[in-house]
Amino acid sequence: MAQHTPDAWYWQGRPVRLVDGTTVTLPDTQANQEAYPQPSSQQPGLGFPQCRLVGIHCLGSGAILNAALGPCKGKGSDEQSLLRSILDTLESGDILLGDAFYATYFLLCALQAPSV
């Protein structure tokens, strides 16, 4: 879908990709509790597991190009880490647009690094 976006929907001839993250509450199953532990603000056994999602979207078509999910606590569970796991979705020349949370030195370095 994103490949068939009219050129008029690009910005300065370049495709714009949006990034954002959110959390979702999952059903209270044993498997979900093990993979996505509940936040520490909830008493053990009295809440629902939470999952963090980060997605890259095509501004022109609205298509979701890629997404990553993970637990809401622990190493590598932040939005930056999840985004870094799907950076290969971007192509040279793409413009990545996100909120102020994503404007970090480490992400800028990762985006400037040559693709392997």
C-alpha positions in Angstrom: 0.0 0.0 0.0 2.8 2.4 0.9 4.6 1.8 -2.3 1.6 3.0 -4.3 1.3 6.3 -2.5 1.1 9.2 -5.0 4.2 11.4 -5.1 2.1 14.4 -4.3 1.6 13.0 -0.8 5.4 13.0 -0.1 7.1 16.0 1.6 9.7 17.6 -0.7 9.7 14.3 -2.7 10.5 12.2 0.3 8.2 9.7 2.1 7.3 10.6 5.7 7.3 7.8 8.3 5.6 8.3 11.7 6.7 6.6 14.8 4.8 6.3 18.1 4.3 4.0 21.0 1.5 3.0 23.4 0.7 0.4 26.0 -2.2 -2.0 26.0 -3.7 -4.2 28.7 -3.8 -7.9 27.9 -6.1 -10.6 29.2 -5.1 -12.0 32.6 -3.7 -15.4 31.5 -0.7 -17.3 32.9 1.1 -17.0 29.5 0.6 -13.3 29.3 1.7 -12.8 33.0 4.9 -14.6 32.2 5.7 -12.7 29.0 4.3 -9.3 30.0 4.5 -8.8 33.8 2.0 -6.4 35.4 3.4 -3.0 36.4 4.7 -2.6 39.9 1.9 -0.2 40.7 -0.5 -3.1 40.7 -0.7 -5.6 43.5 0.4 -9.1 42.5 -2.5 -11.1 41.2 -4.8 -8.1 41.2 -4.2 -6.6 37.8 -3.6 -7.2 34.1 -0.4 -7.6 32.2 0.7 -4.7 30.1 2.4 -4.7 26.7 4.3 -1.9 25.1 3.9 -1.3 21.3 5.9 0.8 18.9 4.9 1.2 15.3 6.2 2.9 12.1 3.4 4.2 9.9 3.4 5.6 6.4 2.0 9.2 6.6 0.8 9.1 2.9 -1.1 5.8 3.0 -1.8 5.3 6.7 -0.3 1.8 6.4 1.5 0.3 9.4 4.9 -0.6 8.0 6.2 -2.5 11.1 5.6 -2.8 14.8 7.5 -4.2 17.8 6.1 -5.2 21.1 7.6 -6.0 24.5 7.0 -5.9 28.2 6.5 -2.6 30.0 9.3 -3.2 32.5 12.9 -4.5 32.4 15.9 -3.8 30.2 15.0 -3.2 26.5 11.3 -2.5 27.2 11.4 1.2 26.5 10.1 2.7 23.2 13.6 3.6 22.0 14.7 0.0 22.2 11.6 -1.3 20.5 12.1 1.3 17.7 15.7 0.3 17.2 14.6 -3.3 16.7 12.6 -2.2 13.6 14.8 0.6 12.1 15.5 -1.7 9.1 12.0 -0.8 8.0 13.2 2.6 7.0 14.8 3.3 3.6 17.4 5.9 2.7 15.7 9.2 2.1 12.7 8.5 4.4 11.8 11.2 6.9 11.1 9.8 10.4 8.7 12.0 12.4 8.1 11.3 16.1 7.4 13.2 19.3 10.1 14.8 21.5 10.7 11.4 23.3 12.5 10.1 20.2 14.9 13.0 19.7 17.9 11.4 21.4 21.6 11.4 20.4 21.6 7.6 20.2 18.7 7.4 17.9 20.1 10.1 15.6 23.4 8.1 15.5 21.6 4.9 14.6 19.7 6.7 11.9 22.9 8.1 10.4 24.7 4.7 10.5 25.1 3.0 7.1 22.8 0.0 6.5 24.4 -3.4 6.6 
